[in-house]
């Protein structure tokens, strides 16, 4: 056999994200935002603490996203 016939077979790498994971992520985000809106409307005294936690969570999510993006490079 010639050496050119012995090439290793490469398995295709999946690209993108699974649509089911994206759908579940969207459902979870919608439920969390809906629960937050409900709490803010029914219990106005919780609006301040919920806003503070939302700010901290968004900063943490942004930092996590940047770290994940840099890791995949």
HELIX and SHEET records of a PDB file:
HELIX    1   1 UNK A    3  UNK A    5  5                                   3    
HELIX    2   2 UNK A   19  UNK A   42  1                                  24    
HELIX    3   3 UNK A   44  UNK A   46  5                                   3    
HELIX    4   4 UNK A   47  UNK A   71  1                                  25    
END                                                                             
